[in-house]
Each structure stands twice: as structure tokens, then as C-alpha cells.
Amino acid sequence: MAKAQAMGALLAILVVLAMSAEVAHGICNLSSDGIRACQPAAAIRNPTDQPSAACCAALAGANLPCLCRYKSAAGVWVRFYKIDINRAMGLPGKCGLSMPANC
């Protein structure tokens, strides 16, 4: 039983590390710089009203359906970028982009 718990904990750590590395280098054609450009408009505390031009440009080049798959990984966004995932999912609309209907 203890061995199974240790293996489960190790697996959880490996998943978090893999996601952390992926986020650190950007995901879904959205670079780390692009994520940082959008951070002020999706910030947990004191967000700006509108995303910057740099944020909108980054989102225009991103794979939005791919980003939808990361919506459930809110903890990673909060930990690394201090981003509120619900605000972040609203940014494409503020940039004149459409999110996939099933997002």
C-alpha cells in the first residue's frame, strides 16, 4: 500500500513538472512573452480593463482550441503567471477573436 501511494505521489509530481516546463516555454503557439503580455488584463488582483496590443497580437497567433484544453489547469496559470483563468478565457473576445464554442 505504501509503495502504491509513493508511486502515485511520484506520478503527480512528474505531471506537475511536465506542465511547468511546458508553460515556461509557452503553449499552443502562445509564447511565454505572449502570456506575460496578457497577464495584466487577466491578473488575479487589479486587472486592467483591456488587453494590450501585444497581448492581442499574441492571442491572434495562438491556437485557441488548444488553449481551451488548459482551462482545467488553473493552478498552473495561478502559480506561474498569477492569472485568473476565467478572465484569461475572456481576453480573445476583447481582442475581437472568437473562442471555440465548446471551450
TIVO-2410 file (N, C-alpha, C; in nm, 3 decimals):
# residues 103
REC num residu      c1      c2      c3 atome chaine
REC   1      M   0.083  -0.119   0.000     N      A
REC   1      M   0.000   0.000   0.000    CA      A
REC   1      M   0.087   0.126   0.000     C      A
REC   2      A   0.190   0.127   0.084     N      A
REC   2      A   0.278   0.244   0.090    CA      A
REC   2      A   0.351   0.265  -0.042     C      A
REC   3      K   0.388   0.154  -0.107     N      A
REC   3      K   0.457   0.164  -0.235    CA      A
REC   3      K   0.364   0.224  -0.341     C      A
REC   4      A   0.238   0.185  -0.341     N      A
REC   4      A   0.141   0.238  -0.436    CA      A
REC   4      A   0.120   0.388  -0.412     C      A
REC   5      Q   0.112   0.429  -0.288     N      A
REC   5      Q   0.097   0.571  -0.256    CA      A
REC   5      Q   0.218   0.651  -0.300     C      A
REC   6      A   0.337   0.595  -0.278     N      A
REC   6      A   0.460   0.663  -0.320    CA      A
REC   6      A   0.464   0.676  -0.472     C      A
REC   7      M   0.424   0.573  -0.543     N      A
REC   7      M   0.422   0.579  -0.690    CA      A
REC   7      M   0.320   0.682  -0.737     C      A
REC   8      G   0.205   0.689  -0.671     N      A
REC   8      G   0.103   0.787  -0.707    CA      A
REC   8      G   0.153   0.929  -0.685     C      A
REC   9      A   0.221   0.951  -0.575     N      A
REC   9      A   0.277   1.084  -0.546    CA      A
REC   9      A   0.383   1.121  -0.648     C      A
REC  10      L   0.467   1.024  -0.684     N      A
REC  10      L   0.572   1.049  -0.783    CA      A
REC  10      L   0.510   1.084  -0.918     C      A
REC  11      L   0.406   1.012  -0.956     N      A
REC  11      L   0.338   1.040  -1.083    CA      A
REC  11      L   0.280   1.181  -1.081     C      A
REC  12      A   0.217   1.220  -0.971     N      A
REC  12      A   0.161   1.354  -0.961    CA      A
REC  12      A   0.270   1.461  -0.974     C      A
REC  13      I   0.382   1.439  -0.913     N      A
REC  13      I   0.494   1.534  -0.921    CA      A
REC  13      I   0.545   1.543  -1.065     C      A
REC  14      L   0.557   1.429  -1.132     N      A
REC  14      L   0.604   1.430  -1.271    CA      A
REC  14      L   0.507   1.505  -1.363     C      A
REC  15      V   0.378   1.489  -1.342     N      A
REC  15      V   0.279   1.561  -1.423    CA      A
REC  15      V   0.292   1.711  -1.401     C      A
REC  16      V   0.305   1.753  -1.277     N      A
REC  16      V   0.320   1.896  -1.247    CA      A
REC  16      V   0.448   1.951  -1.309     C      A
REC  17      L   0.557   1.876  -1.299     N      A
REC  17      L   0.683   1.922  -1.358    CA      A
REC  17      L   0.674   1.932  -1.510     C      A
REC  18      A   0.609   1.836  -1.572     N      A
REC  18      A   0.593   1.839  -1.718    CA      A
REC  18      A   0.511   1.960  -1.760     C      A
REC  19      M   0.402   1.985  -1.689     N      A
REC  19      M   0.318   2.102  -1.722    CA      A
REC  19      M   0.395   2.231  -1.696     C      A
REC  20      S   0.473   2.235  -1.589     N      A
REC  20      S   0.550   2.354  -1.556    CA      A
REC  20      S   0.650   2.385  -1.666     C      A
REC  21      A   0.718   2.285  -1.715     N      A
REC  21      A   0.816   2.305  -1.822    CA      A
REC  21      A   0.748   2.352  -1.948     C      A
REC  22      E   0.631   2.296  -1.978     N      A
REC  22      E   0.559   2.335  -2.098    CA      A
REC  22      E   0.514   2.480  -2.089     C      A
REC  23      V   0.459   2.520  -1.976     N      A
REC  23      V   0.414   2.657  -1.958    CA      A
REC  23      V   0.532   2.754  -1.964     C      A
REC  24      A   0.645   2.714  -1.907     N      A
REC  24      A   0.762   2.802  -1.905    CA      A
REC  24      A   0.809   2.837  -2.046     C      A
REC  25      H   0.788   2.750  -2.142     N      A
REC  25      H   0.832   2.774  -2.279    CA      A
REC  25      H   0.719   2.819  -2.370     C      A
REC  26      G   0.599   2.832  -2.318     N      A
REC  26      G   0.484   2.868  -2.398    CA      A
REC  26      G   0.405   2.745  -2.438     C      A
REC  27      I   0.279   2.768  -2.470     N      A
REC  27      I   0.193   2.657  -2.511    CA      A
REC  27      I   0.101   2.703  -2.622     C      A
REC  28      C   0.063   2.610  -2.706     N      A
REC  28      C  -0.039   2.634  -2.808    CA      A
REC  28      C  -0.008   2.756  -2.896     C      A
REC  29      N   0.117   2.768  -2.935     N      A
REC  29      N   0.165   2.881  -3.016    CA      A
REC  29      N   0.155   3.015  -2.944     C      A
REC  30      L   0.144   3.011  -2.812     N      A
REC  30      L   0.145   3.132  -2.730    CA      A
REC  30      L   0.273   3.127  -2.647     C      A
REC  31      S   0.365   3.215  -2.679     N      A
REC  31      S   0.495   3.214  -2.612    CA      A
REC  31      S   0.484   3.263  -2.468     C      A
REC  32      S   0.588   3.241  -2.392     N      A
REC  32      S   0.593   3.295  -2.255    CA      A
REC  32      S   0.579   3.447  -2.258     C      A
REC  33      D   0.642   3.511  -2.357     N      A
REC  33      D   0.629   3.657  -2.369    CA      A
REC  33      D   0.485   3.697  -2.396     C      A
REC  34      G   0.416   3.618  -2.479     N      A
REC  34      G   0.276   3.645  -2.507    CA      A
REC  34      G   0.189   3.630  -2.384     C      A
REC  35      I   0.217   3.526  -2.306     N      A
REC  35      I   0.143   3.506  -2.181    CA      A
REC  35      I   0.167   3.624  -2.088     C      A
REC  36      R   0.293   3.667  -2.078     N      A
REC  36      R   0.324   3.782  -1.991    CA      A
REC  36      R   0.258   3.910  -2.042     C      A
REC  37      A   0.245   3.925  -2.174     N      A
REC  37      A   0.180   4.044  -2.229    CA      A
REC  37      A   0.031   4.047  -2.191     C      A
REC  38      C  -0.028   3.930  -2.175     N      A
REC  38      C  -0.170   3.922  -2.140    CA      A
REC  38      C  -0.194   3.923  -1.989     C      A
REC  39      Q  -0.091   3.902  -1.912     N      A
REC  39      Q  -0.107   3.890  -1.767    CA      A
REC  39      Q  -0.177   4.009  -1.702     C      A
REC  40      P  -0.144   4.134  -1.737     N      A
REC  40      P  -0.211   4.246  -1.669    CA      A
REC  40      P  -0.364   4.246  -1.685     C      A
REC  41      A  -0.412   4.201  -1.801     N      A
REC  41      A  -0.557   4.200  -1.825    CA      A
REC  41      A  -0.626   4.078  -1.764     C      A
REC  42      A  -0.550   3.978  -1.727     N      A
REC  42      A  -0.607   3.857  -1.667    CA      A
REC  42      A  -0.559   3.836  -1.525     C      A
REC  43      A  -0.499   3.938  -1.468     N      A
REC  43      A  -0.440   3.927  -1.334    CA      A
REC  43      A  -0.545   3.893  -1.229     C      A
REC  44      I  -0.500   3.821  -1.128     N      A
REC  44      I  -0.588   3.788  -1.016    CA      A
REC  44      I  -0.626   3.915  -0.941     C      A
REC  45      R  -0.529   4.001  -0.921     N      A
REC  45      R  -0.552   4.127  -0.848    CA      A
REC  45      R  -0.532   4.245  -0.942     C      A
REC  46      N  -0.622   4.340  -0.937     N      A
REC  46      N  -0.614   4.466  -1.011    CA      A
REC  46      N  -0.589   4.448  -1.161     C      A
REC  47      P  -0.674   4.372  -1.228     N      A
REC  47      P  -0.653   4.356  -1.373    CA      A
REC  47      P  -0.683   4.485  -1.448     C      A
REC  48      T  -0.618   4.503  -1.561     N      A
REC  48      T  -0.650   4.617  -1.647    CA      A
REC  48      T  -0.782   4.588  -1.718     C      A
REC  49      D  -0.848   4.694  -1.767     N      A
REC  49      D  -0.977   4.676  -1.833    CA      A
REC  49      D  -0.966   4.607  -1.967     C      A
REC  50      Q  -0.862   4.639  -2.040     N      A
REC  50      Q  -0.846   4.587  -2.176    CA      A
REC  50      Q  -0.707   4.524  -2.193     C      A
REC  51      P  -0.698   4.421  -2.276     N      A
REC  51      P  -0.566   4.365  -2.306    CA      A
REC  51      P  -0.485   4.460  -2.393     C      A
REC  52      S  -0.356   4.453  -2.382     N      A
REC  52      S  -0.266   4.536  -2.462    CA      A
REC  52      S  -0.265   4.490  -2.607     C      A
REC  53      A  -0.213   4.574  -2.694     N      A
REC  53      A  -0.198   4.536  -2.835    CA      A
REC  53      A  -0.106   4.415  -2.847     C      A
REC  54      A  -0.002   4.409  -2.763     N      A
REC  54      A   0.090   4.294  -2.766    CA      A
REC  54      A   0.018   4.166  -2.726     C      A
REC  55      C  -0.070   4.175  -2.629     N      A
REC  55      C  -0.148   4.059  -2.587    CA      A
REC  55      C  -0.238   4.012  -2.701     C      A
REC  56      C  -0.310   4.105  -2.764     N      A
REC  56      C  -0.400   4.068  -2.873    CA      A
REC  56      C  -0.323   4.008  -2.991     C      A
REC  57      A  -0.206   4.062  -3.018     N      A
REC  57      A  -0.124   4.006  -3.126    CA      A
REC  57      A  -0.080   3.863  -3.091     C      A
REC  58      A  -0.044   3.842  -2.966     N      A
REC  58      A  -0.003   3.708  -2.923    CA      A
REC  58      A  -0.121   3.611  -2.932     C      A
REC  59      L  -0.238   3.655  -2.890     N      A
REC  59      L  -0.356   3.568  -2.895    CA      A
REC  59      L  -0.398   3.539  -3.039     C      A
REC  60      A  -0.379   3.637  -3.128     N      A
REC  60      A  -0.415   3.617  -3.269    CA      A
REC  60      A  -0.332   3.505  -3.332     C      A
REC  61      G  -0.211   3.485  -3.283     N      A
REC  61      G  -0.126   3.378  -3.336    CA      A
REC  61      G  -0.135   3.248  -3.258     C      A
REC  62      A  -0.213   3.248  -3.151     N      A
REC  62      A  -0.224   3.129  -3.066    CA      A
REC  62      A  -0.326   3.031  -3.122     C      A
REC  63      N  -0.311   2.909  -3.083     N      A
REC  63      N  -0.406   2.803  -3.118    CA      A
REC  63      N  -0.512   2.803  -3.007     C      A
REC  64      L  -0.622   2.874  -3.029     N      A
REC  64      L  -0.724   2.891  -2.924    CA      A
REC  64      L  -0.791   2.758  -2.884     C      A
REC  65      P  -0.824   2.669  -2.979     N      A
REC  65      P  -0.880   2.540  -2.935    CA      A
REC  65      P  -0.783   2.463  -2.844     C      A
REC  66      C  -0.655   2.474  -2.871     N      A
REC  66      C  -0.555   2.410  -2.787    CA      A
REC  66      C  -0.555   2.473  -2.647     C      A
REC  67      L  -0.563   2.605  -2.641     N      A
REC  67      L  -0.565   2.672  -2.510    CA      A
REC  67      L  -0.685   2.630  -2.426     C      A
REC  68      C  -0.796   2.602  -2.491     N      A
REC  68      C  -0.915   2.557  -2.417    CA      A
REC  68      C  -0.885   2.432  -2.334     C      A
REC  69      R  -0.799   2.348  -2.384     N      A
REC  69      R  -0.766   2.224  -2.312    CA      A
REC  69      R  -0.691   2.253  -2.182     C      A
REC  70      Y  -0.632   2.369  -2.170     N      A
REC  70      Y  -0.557   2.405  -2.049    CA      A
REC  70      Y  -0.643   2.479  -1.948     C      A
REC  71      K  -0.768   2.501  -1.981     N      A
REC  71      K  -0.858   2.573  -1.891    CA      A
REC  71      K  -0.869   2.505  -1.756     C      A
REC  72      S  -0.867   2.374  -1.755     N      A
REC  72      S  -0.882   2.299  -1.630    CA      A
REC  72      S  -0.753   2.299  -1.546     C      A
REC  73      A  -0.645   2.347  -1.601     N      A
REC  73      A  -0.517   2.352  -1.528    CA      A
REC  73      A  -0.498   2.489  -1.464     C      A
REC  74      A  -0.603   2.541  -1.404     N      A
REC  74      A  -0.598   2.676  -1.348    CA      A
REC  74      A  -0.485   2.696  -1.247     C      A
REC  75      G  -0.453   2.593  -1.171     N      A
REC  75      G  -0.347   2.604  -1.071    CA      A
REC  75      G  -0.213   2.641  -1.131     C      A
REC  76      V  -0.184   2.589  -1.249     N      A
REC  76      V  -0.057   2.621  -1.315    CA      A
REC  76      V  -0.055   2.768  -1.354     C      A
REC  77      W  -0.165   2.818  -1.409     N      A
REC  77      W  -0.171   2.959  -1.450    CA      A
REC  77      W  -0.157   3.051  -1.330     C      A
REC  78      V  -0.224   3.016  -1.221     N      A
REC  78      V  -0.217   3.097  -1.100    CA      A
REC  78      V  -0.075   3.097  -1.045     C      A
REC  79      R  -0.015   2.979  -1.034     N      A
REC  79      R   0.117   2.967  -0.972    CA      A
REC  79      R   0.226   3.039  -1.051     C      A
REC  80      F   0.227   3.024  -1.183     N      A
REC  80      F   0.335   3.079  -1.263    CA      A
REC  80      F   0.312   3.222  -1.310     C      A
REC  81      Y   0.187   3.255  -1.340     N      A
REC  81      Y   0.162   3.385  -1.401    CA      A
REC  81      Y   0.064   3.473  -1.324     C      A
REC  82      K   0.010   3.424  -1.214     N      A
REC  82      K  -0.088   3.498  -1.134    CA      A
REC  82      K  -0.207   3.542  -1.220     C      A
REC  83      I  -0.254   3.448  -1.303     N      A
REC  83      I  -0.362   3.474  -1.398    CA      A
REC  83      I  -0.491   3.407  -1.350     C      A
REC  84      D  -0.600   3.482  -1.355     N      A
REC  84      D  -0.733   3.428  -1.330    CA      A
REC  84      D  -0.780   3.364  -1.461     C      A
REC  85      I  -0.802   3.234  -1.460     N      A
REC  85      I  -0.832   3.162  -1.583    CA      A
REC  85      I  -0.961   3.211  -1.648     C      A
REC  86      N  -1.060   3.251  -1.568     N      A
REC  86      N  -1.186   3.300  -1.626    CA      A
REC  86      N  -1.165   3.432  -1.699     C      A
REC  87      R  -1.085   3.520  -1.642     N      A
REC  87      R  -1.052   3.645  -1.712    CA      A
REC  87      R  -0.972   3.615  -1.838     C      A
REC  88      A  -0.878   3.523  -1.827     N      A
REC  88      A  -0.794   3.488  -1.941    CA      A
REC  88      A  -0.877   3.435  -2.057     C      A
REC  89      M  -0.978   3.355  -2.028     N      A
REC  89      M  -1.062   3.299  -2.134    CA      A
REC  89      M  -1.149   3.406  -2.199     C      A
REC  90      G  -1.165   3.520  -2.135     N      A
REC  90      G  -1.241   3.631  -2.194    CA      A
REC  90      G  -1.157   3.724  -2.280     C      A
REC  91      L  -1.025   3.711  -2.274     N      A
REC  91      L  -0.938   3.802  -2.348    CA      A
REC  91      L  -0.952   3.793  -2.499     C      A
REC  92      P  -0.963   3.674  -2.558     N      A
REC  92      P  -0.978   3.670  -2.704    CA      A
REC  92      P  -1.098   3.753  -2.752     C      A
REC  93      G  -1.209   3.747  -2.682     N      A
REC  93      G  -1.326   3.826  -2.719    CA      A
REC  93      G  -1.297   3.975  -2.713     C      A
REC  94      K  -1.221   4.019  -2.614     N      A
REC  94      K  -1.184   4.161  -2.603    CA      A
REC  94      K  -1.088   4.202  -2.714     C      A
REC  95      C  -1.024   4.103  -2.775     N      A
REC  95      C  -0.932   4.130  -2.886    CA      A
REC  95      C  -1.000   4.111  -3.022     C      A
REC  96      G  -1.130   4.085  -3.021     N      A
REC  96      G  -1.203   4.064  -3.144    CA      A
REC  96      G  -1.186   3.925  -3.203     C      A
REC  97      L  -1.142   3.830  -3.122     N      A
REC  97      L  -1.124   3.692  -3.164    CA      A
REC  97      L  -1.236   3.607  -3.106     C      A
REC  98      S  -1.263   3.497  -3.169     N      A
REC  98      S  -1.369   3.405  -3.119    CA      A
REC  98      S  -1.308   3.280  -3.061     C      A
REC  99      M  -1.351   3.248  -2.940     N      A
REC  99      M  -1.312   3.121  -2.880    CA      A
REC  99      M  -1.400   3.012  -2.938     C      A
REC 100      P  -1.351   2.890  -2.944     N      A
REC 100      P  -1.434   2.778  -2.990    CA      A
REC 100      P  -1.559   2.765  -2.904     C      A
REC 101      A  -1.668   2.725  -2.964     N      A
REC 101      A  -1.795   2.715  -2.894    CA      A
REC 101      A  -1.790   2.615  -2.778     C      A
REC 102      N  -1.712   2.511  -2.790     N      A
REC 102      N  -1.706   2.408  -2.687    CA      A
REC 102      N  -1.599   2.432  -2.582     C      A
REC 103      C  -1.548   2.553  -2.573     N      A
REC 103      C  -1.439   2.583  -2.482    CA      A
REC 103      C  -1.493   2.606  -2.341     C      A
***
